[in-house]
C-alpha cells in the first residue's frame, strides 16, 4: 500500500511532464512554421492563410498534419507559393515524414540542413525553380522511400551519397540540368521500382550496376548524353515493364540479354547509334506492346514471328535504319534472312514508286516548314538570350509527344485485342 501511494504521484508527474513536453514542442513547431510563412508570398485564397497565431495548434492548419502532438506531414502542393527554403525550420520539424512542396514557385538552393529530417519517408519538391546541387547530406535520409525533385533547375552531378537511400522505391530527377555520369552507387537501391532521369545532361555509359536493381518496373533515361554500350547486365531486370533510353549517343549492339526481360511492355532505344543486327531472341518478348528502334545504325533482317509480327503496321519502330531489311521496311527478306531479289510484280513496283513520290513530297514540305520554324527559333534564341529555357521547353515537348504516341499505340493494341477476343 505504501509503495502504491509513492508510485501513483510519480506516474502522475511523468504524465503531466509528457503532455507538457508535447504541448511545448507543438507550440515551438507552430512558431517556426509561422516564421517560415512570413518569408513567403502567396495568394489570398492560399491554404497558408489558415496558418495563424489564433489557431490553438498547428494541426488545425491546412496542409499540416500531426501525430502524437508533433508535425509529421506538410503538404502545400499547388498553393501558388513564392519563396525559398532558406528559413525552413529543418532543426525543429525533425519528426516530419511527408513533405510535398511541388507545383509552386520555390527557388534558391536545397539547404544542407535537409539532412536533419531523418524521419522523412516522402519528399516531393518537383515543379519548382530550385537551383544549385543536390546536397550530399541526403545520405542521412535512410527512411526515404520517395524522392521527387523533377522539373527544377538543378545542376552538378547526382551525388554518390544517393546510394545510401536503401529504402528508396521511387526516384525522379528528370528535367533538370544534371550532368556527369550516373553514379554506380545507384546499384545499392535494391528496392527501387521507378527510376526517372530523362531530360538532363548525363554522360558516360549506363553503369553495369543497373543490373542489381531487380525490382525496377519503369526506367527512363531519355534525352541525355549517354554513350557507350548497353551493359548485358540489363537482362537481370526481370520485372521491368518500361525501359526507355531514346535520344542519347548509345552505341554498340543491342544486347541479347534483353530477351530475358519477359515482363517488358515498352522498349524505346530510338535516336542512338546502335549497330549490328536486331537479336532474333527478342521475338520471345510476348508482353512487348511498344517497340521503337528507329534512327540507329542497325543492319540485317528484322526478326519475324510471334510478337514482332504485330509491329508490321508500326513502321516508326524500325524507320531510319538504312541497313535494315524486312517488314515493315520495303526491302523484304526470305525466311533464311537473305534479301529478296527483283522478282516482285510490276503492280507492287508501281505501288512502291507511288508511295515513294508521296513520301518525298511530304518530306520536302516538312523541310520547308522546318526551315521557317528553325529560323524563327534561332532568331528568338538570339534576341531573347534564353537558349536554356527554350532547350528545356523543346525537351519537355518532345517527351510529351513521345508519351502521347505510346499511349495511343497502347490504346490501339488494347482495342485490337478486345476485337480479336470477341
C-alpha positions as CSV (number, residue, x, y, z in Angstrom):
1,X,0.0,0.0,0.0
2,X,2.8,2.3,0.9
3,X,4.5,1.5,-2.4
4,X,1.3,2.3,-4.4
5,X,1.0,5.7,-2.7
6,X,4.5,6.6,-3.9
7,X,4.1,5.2,-7.4
8,X,0.9,7.0,-8.4
9,X,2.1,10.5,-7.8
10,X,5.2,9.6,-9.7
11,X,3.2,8.4,-12.7
12,X,1.0,11.5,-12.5
13,X,4.1,13.7,-12.6
14,X,5.6,11.9,-15.7
15,X,2.2,12.0,-17.4
16,X,2.0,15.8,-16.9
17,X,5.6,16.2,-18.0
18,X,4.9,14.2,-21.2
19,X,1.9,16.3,-22.1
20,X,3.7,19.5,-21.2
21,X,6.6,18.5,-23.4
22,X,4.3,17.7,-26.3
23,X,2.4,21.0,-25.9
24,X,5.7,22.9,-25.8
25,X,7.0,21.1,-28.8
26,X,3.8,21.7,-30.7
27,X,4.0,25.4,-29.9
28,X,7.6,25.6,-31.0
29,X,6.9,23.9,-34.3
30,X,3.9,26.1,-34.9
31,X,6.1,29.2,-34.2
32,X,8.8,28.0,-36.5
33,X,6.3,27.4,-39.4
34,X,4.8,30.9,-38.9
35,X,8.3,32.3,-39.1
36,X,8.9,30.5,-42.4
37,X,5.5,31.6,-43.7
38,X,6.4,35.2,-43.1
39,X,9.2,34.8,-45.6
40,X,6.8,33.5,-48.3
41,X,4.5,35.2,-50.8
42,X,1.1,33.6,-51.6
43,X,-2.4,34.5,-52.8
44,X,-5.2,35.4,-50.6
45,X,-7.0,32.2,-51.2
46,X,-3.9,30.1,-50.5
47,X,-4.2,27.4,-47.8
48,X,-1.4,29.2,-46.0
49,X,-3.9,31.8,-44.8
50,X,-5.2,29.2,-42.3
51,X,-1.7,29.4,-40.6
52,X,-2.4,32.0,-37.9
53,X,-1.5,32.7,-34.3
54,X,-5.2,32.4,-33.4
55,X,-5.2,28.7,-34.1
56,X,-4.7,26.7,-30.9
57,X,-2.5,24.2,-32.6
58,X,-0.8,23.9,-36.0
59,X,-2.8,20.7,-36.6
60,X,-5.7,22.9,-37.4
61,X,-3.8,24.4,-40.3
62,X,-4.5,23.3,-43.9
63,X,-1.7,21.2,-45.3
64,X,-0.3,20.3,-41.8
65,X,-0.9,17.0,-40.0
66,X,0.2,15.9,-36.6
67,X,0.9,12.7,-34.8
68,X,1.4,12.4,-31.1
69,X,1.4,16.2,-30.9
70,X,4.3,16.6,-33.4
71,X,4.1,17.8,-37.0
72,X,4.7,14.8,-39.3
73,X,3.2,15.9,-42.6
74,X,3.4,19.1,-44.6
75,X,1.6,19.2,-47.9
76,X,1.2,22.6,-49.7
77,X,1.3,21.3,-53.3
78,X,0.0,23.7,-55.9
79,X,-0.6,26.5,-53.4
80,X,0.9,29.3,-55.6
81,X,3.6,29.9,-53.1
82,X,6.7,32.0,-53.9
83,X,9.8,31.8,-51.7
84,X,12.8,29.8,-50.7
85,X,13.8,27.0,-48.3
86,X,16.4,29.2,-46.5
87,X,14.2,29.8,-43.5
88,X,12.5,26.4,-43.5
89,X,12.6,25.0,-39.9
90,X,14.6,21.8,-40.5
91,X,16.0,21.7,-37.0
92,X,12.6,22.0,-35.4
93,X,10.5,19.7,-37.6
94,X,12.6,16.6,-37.1
95,X,9.5,14.4,-36.9
96,X,8.4,15.2,-40.4
97,X,7.7,12.1,-42.5
98,X,5.9,13.6,-45.5
99,X,6.9,16.8,-47.3
100,X,5.2,17.9,-50.5
101,X,6.1,21.3,-51.8
102,X,5.5,20.5,-55.5
103,X,4.0,22.8,-58.2
104,X,4.9,26.1,-56.6
105,X,7.5,28.8,-57.2
106,X,10.2,27.9,-54.8
107,X,13.7,29.0,-55.8
108,X,17.2,29.0,-54.4
109,X,19.1,26.0,-53.3
110,X,18.3,23.0,-51.2
111,X,19.9,23.8,-47.8
112,X,22.4,21.4,-46.2
113,X,20.1,21.1,-43.2
114,X,17.8,18.9,-45.1
115,X,19.9,16.0,-43.7
116,X,18.3,16.7,-40.3
117,X,14.9,15.3,-41.5
118,X,15.9,11.8,-40.7
119,X,12.3,10.5,-40.4
120,X,11.4,11.5,-43.9
121,X,9.6,8.9,-46.0
122,X,8.4,11.0,-48.9
123,X,10.0,14.2,-50.3
124,X,8.5,15.9,-53.3
125,X,10.0,19.2,-54.5
126,X,9.1,18.8,-58.2
127,X,7.8,21.5,-60.5
128,X,9.6,24.5,-58.9
129,X,12.6,26.6,-59.7
130,X,15.1,25.2,-57.3
131,X,18.7,25.5,-58.4
132,X,22.1,24.5,-57.2
133,X,23.2,21.0,-56.5
134,X,21.7,18.0,-54.7
135,X,23.5,18.2,-51.3
136,X,25.4,15.1,-50.2
137,X,23.7,15.4,-46.8
138,X,20.7,13.5,-48.2
139,X,22.6,10.4,-47.2
140,X,21.1,10.9,-43.7
141,X,17.6,10.3,-45.1
142,X,17.8,6.5,-44.6
143,X,13.9,6.1,-44.3
144,X,13.2,7.9,-47.6
145,X,11.0,5.9,-50.0
146,X,10.0,8.6,-52.5
147,X,12.3,11.3,-53.7
148,X,10.8,13.5,-56.4
149,X,12.7,16.7,-57.5
150,X,11.9,16.7,-61.2
151,X,11.3,19.8,-63.3
152,X,13.6,22.2,-61.5
153,X,16.9,23.9,-62.4
154,X,19.3,21.7,-60.5
155,X,22.9,21.4,-61.9
156,X,26.0,19.5,-60.9
157,X,26.2,15.7,-60.7
158,X,24.0,13.1,-59.0
159,X,25.8,12.7,-55.6
160,X,27.1,9.2,-55.0
161,X,25.6,9.5,-51.5
162,X,22.2,8.8,-53.1
163,X,23.3,5.1,-52.8
164,X,22.7,5.3,-49.0
165,X,19.0,5.7,-49.5
166,X,18.4,2.0,-49.5
167,X,14.6,2.3,-48.6
168,X,14.1,4.3,-51.9
169,X,11.4,2.9,-54.2
170,X,10.8,5.9,-56.4
171,X,13.5,8.3,-57.7
172,X,12.6,11.1,-60.1
173,X,15.3,13.6,-61.1
174,X,14.1,14.3,-64.6
175,X,14.0,17.7,-66.4
176,X,16.9,19.4,-64.7
177,X,20.4,20.3,-65.8
178,X,22.2,17.5,-64.0
179,X,25.5,16.3,-65.7
180,X,28.2,13.8,-65.2
181,X,27.8,10.1,-65.1
182,X,25.1,8.0,-63.4
183,X,26.7,7.0,-60.1
184,X,27.5,3.3,-59.7
185,X,26.2,3.6,-56.1
186,X,22.7,3.7,-57.6
187,X,23.1,-0.1,-57.7
188,X,22.7,-0.2,-53.9
189,X,19.0,0.8,-54.2
190,X,17.6,-2.7,-54.2
191,X,14.0,-1.6,-53.5
192,X,13.9,0.9,-56.4
193,X,10.8,0.3,-58.7
194,X,10.7,3.7,-60.5
195,X,13.8,5.5,-61.9
196,X,13.4,8.6,-63.9
197,X,16.4,10.6,-65.1
198,X,15.3,11.8,-68.5
199,X,15.8,15.4,-69.8
200,X,19.2,16.1,-68.2
201,X,22.8,16.3,-69.5
202,X,24.0,13.0,-68.0
203,X,27.0,11.5,-69.8
204,X,29.1,8.4,-69.7
205,X,27.8,4.9,-70.1
206,X,24.9,3.1,-68.4
207,X,26.5,1.5,-65.3
208,X,26.6,-2.2,-65.1
209,X,25.3,-1.8,-61.6
210,X,21.9,-1.1,-63.0
211,X,21.6,-4.9,-63.3
212,X,21.3,-5.0,-59.5
213,X,18.0,-3.1,-59.5
214,X,16.0,-6.3,-59.9
215,X,12.8,-4.7,-58.6
216,X,12.7,-2.0,-61.3
217,X,9.4,-1.6,-63.1
218,X,9.9,1.6,-65.0
219,X,13.2,3.1,-66.2
220,X,13.5,6.4,-68.1
221,X,17.0,7.6,-69.3
222,X,15.8,9.5,-72.3
223,X,17.2,12.8,-73.7
224,X,20.6,12.8,-72.1
225,X,24.2,12.5,-73.5
226,X,24.8,8.9,-72.5
227,X,27.3,6.9,-74.6
228,X,29.0,3.5,-74.6
229,X,27.3,0.1,-74.9
230,X,24.1,-1.1,-73.1
231,X,25.5,-3.5,-70.5
232,X,24.4,-7.1,-70.7
233,X,23.5,-7.0,-67.0
234,X,20.3,-5.3,-68.2
235,X,19.0,-8.8,-68.6
236,X,18.7,-9.0,-64.8
237,X,15.8,-6.6,-64.8
238,X,13.3,-9.3,-64.9
239,X,10.4,-7.2,-63.5
240,X,10.8,-4.1,-65.7
241,X,7.9,-3.1,-67.9
242,X,9.2,0.1,-69.4
243,X,12.8,0.7,-70.5
244,X,13.4,4.0,-72.4
245,X,16.7,5.5,-73.4
246,X,15.9,7.3,-76.6
247,X,17.8,10.4,-77.8
248,X,21.3,9.6,-76.5
249,X,24.6,8.6,-78.0
250,X,24.5,4.9,-77.1
251,X,26.4,2.7,-79.4
252,X,27.3,-1.0,-79.9
253,X,24.9,-3.9,-80.4
254,X,21.5,-4.5,-78.9
255,X,22.3,-7.0,-76.1
256,X,20.8,-10.4,-76.5
257,X,20.2,-10.4,-72.7
258,X,17.2,-8.1,-73.3
259,X,15.3,-11.3,-74.2
260,X,15.4,-12.2,-70.5
261,X,13.2,-9.2,-69.6
262,X,10.0,-11.2,-70.2
263,X,7.7,-8.6,-68.4
264,X,8.9,-5.8,-70.9
265,X,6.0,-3.9,-72.4
266,X,7.7,-0.9,-73.8
267,X,11.3,-0.6,-75.2
268,X,12.5,2.6,-76.8
269,X,16.1,2.8,-77.9
270,X,15.5,5.2,-80.8
271,X,17.8,8.0,-81.9
272,X,21.0,6.5,-80.8
273,X,24.0,4.9,-82.6
274,X,23.1,1.2,-82.1
275,X,24.6,-1.0,-84.7
276,X,24.6,-4.6,-85.8
277,X,21.5,-6.9,-86.2
278,X,18.4,-7.0,-84.1
279,X,18.8,-10.1,-81.9
280,X,16.4,-12.9,-83.1
281,X,15.8,-13.8,-79.4
282,X,13.7,-10.6,-78.9
283,X,10.7,-12.2,-80.6
284,X,10.2,-14.1,-77.4
285,X,9.2,-10.9,-75.6
286,X,5.5,-11.9,-75.5
287,X,4.4,-8.8,-73.5
288,X,6.1,-6.3,-75.7
289,X,3.5,-3.8,-77.0
290,X,5.6,-0.8,-77.9
291,X,9.0,-1.1,-79.7
292,X,11.0,1.8,-81.1
293,X,14.4,1.1,-82.6
294,X,14.2,3.9,-85.2
295,X,17.1,6.1,-86.3
296,X,20.0,4.0,-85.3
297,X,22.6,2.2,-87.5
298,X,21.0,-1.3,-87.4
299,X,21.6,-3.7,-90.2
300,X,20.4,-7.1,-91.4
301,X,16.9,-8.5,-91.4
302,X,14.1,-7.6,-88.9
303,X,13.2,-10.8,-87.0
304,X,10.0,-12.4,-88.0
305,X,7.3,-14.2,-86.0
306,X,5.5,-14.0,-82.7
307,X,5.5,-10.6,-81.1
308,X,7.4,-8.9,-84.0
309,X,4.6,-9.7,-86.4
310,X,2.5,-7.1,-84.5
311,X,4.8,-4.3,-85.4
312,X,4.2,-4.5,-89.2
313,X,1.8,-1.6,-89.1
314,X,4.0,0.5,-86.9
315,X,6.7,1.4,-89.4
316,X,8.2,4.0,-87.0
317,X,9.6,1.1,-84.9
318,X,12.4,0.5,-87.4
319,X,12.5,3.6,-89.7
320,X,15.7,5.5,-90.1
321,X,17.9,2.4,-90.2
322,X,19.3,2.3,-93.7
323,X,20.8,-1.1,-93.4
324,X,17.6,-2.9,-92.2
325,X,15.6,-5.2,-94.3
326,X,12.3,-7.0,-93.9
327,X,8.8,-5.9,-92.8
328,X,7.8,-3.2,-92.2
329,X,10.8,-1.9,-94.3
330,X,10.1,-2.1,-98.0
331,X,13.1,-4.3,-98.7
332,X,12.0,-7.8,-97.8
333,X,13.8,-10.9,-96.6
334,X,13.4,-14.5,-97.3
335,X,12.8,-16.9,-94.4
336,X,16.5,-17.7,-94.4
337,X,17.3,-14.0,-93.7
338,X,18.7,-13.2,-97.2
339,X,17.4,-10.1,-99.0
340,X,15.0,-10.8,-101.9
341,X,15.9,-10.1,-105.4
342,X,14.0,-8.0,-108.0
343,X,11.3,-10.7,-108.7
344,X,8.3,-8.6,-107.3
345,X,5.4,-7.9,-109.6
346,X,5.0,-4.7,-111.6
347,X,1.9,-3.8,-109.6
348,X,4.0,-3.8,-106.4
349,X,6.7,-1.7,-108.0
350,X,4.1,0.9,-109.1
351,X,2.7,1.0,-105.6
352,X,6.2,1.4,-104.1
353,X,7.1,4.2,-106.6
354,X,3.8,6.0,-105.9
355,X,4.4,5.7,-102.2
356,X,7.9,7.0,-102.7
357,X,6.8,10.1,-104.5
358,X,4.2,10.8,-101.9
359,X,6.7,10.4,-99.1
360,X,9.2,12.7,-100.8
361,X,6.5,15.4,-101.3
362,X,5.8,15.2,-97.6
363,X,9.5,15.3,-96.8
364,X,10.1,18.4,-98.9
365,X,7.0,20.1,-97.4
366,X,8.3,19.2,-94.0
367,X,11.7,20.6,-94.7
368,X,10.2,23.8,-95.9
369,X,8.2,24.3,-92.8
370,X,11.1,23.1,-90.7
371,X,13.4,25.8,-92.2
372,X,10.9,28.5,-91.4
373,X,10.4,27.3,-87.9
374,X,14.1,26.8,-87.4
375,X,15.0,30.3,-88.5
376,X,12.2,31.7,-86.2
377,X,13.5,29.7,-83.2
378,X,17.1,30.7,-83.9
379,X,16.1,34.4,-84.1
380,X,14.1,34.1,-80.9
381,X,17.0,32.4,-79.0
382,X,19.5,35.1,-80.1
383,X,17.2,38.0,-79.4
384,X,16.0,36.8,-76.0
385,X,19.2,35.3,-74.8
386,X,17.4,32.3,-73.2
387,X,18.6,29.2,-75.1
388,X,18.5,27.1,-71.9
389,X,14.8,27.9,-71.4
390,X,13.9,27.1,-75.0
391,X,16.1,23.9,-75.0
392,X,14.3,22.7,-71.9
393,X,10.9,23.5,-73.4
394,X,11.7,21.5,-76.5
395,X,12.9,18.5,-74.5
396,X,9.8,18.5,-72.4
397,X,7.6,18.9,-75.6
398,X,9.5,16.0,-77.2
399,X,8.9,13.8,-74.2
400,X,5.2,14.8,-74.1
401,X,4.7,13.9,-77.7
402,X,6.5,10.6,-77.2
403,X,4.4,9.7,-74.2
404,X,1.2,10.5,-76.1
405,X,2.3,8.4,-79.0
406,X,3.0,5.5,-76.7
407,X,-0.4,5.9,-75.1
408,X,-2.1,5.9,-78.5
409,X,-0.3,2.8,-79.6
410,X,-1.2,1.1,-76.3
411,X,-4.9,2.0,-76.7
412,X,-4.9,0.8,-80.3
413,X,-3.4,-2.6,-79.2
414,X,-5.9,-2.9,-76.4
415,X,-8.8,-2.3,-78.8
416,X,-7.3,-4.8,-81.3
417,X,-7.1,-7.4,-78.5
418,X,-10.6,-6.8,-77.4
419,X,-11.9,-7.1,-81.0
420,X,-10.0,-10.3,-81.5
421,X,-11.4,-11.7,-78.3
422,X,-15.0,-11.2,-79.4
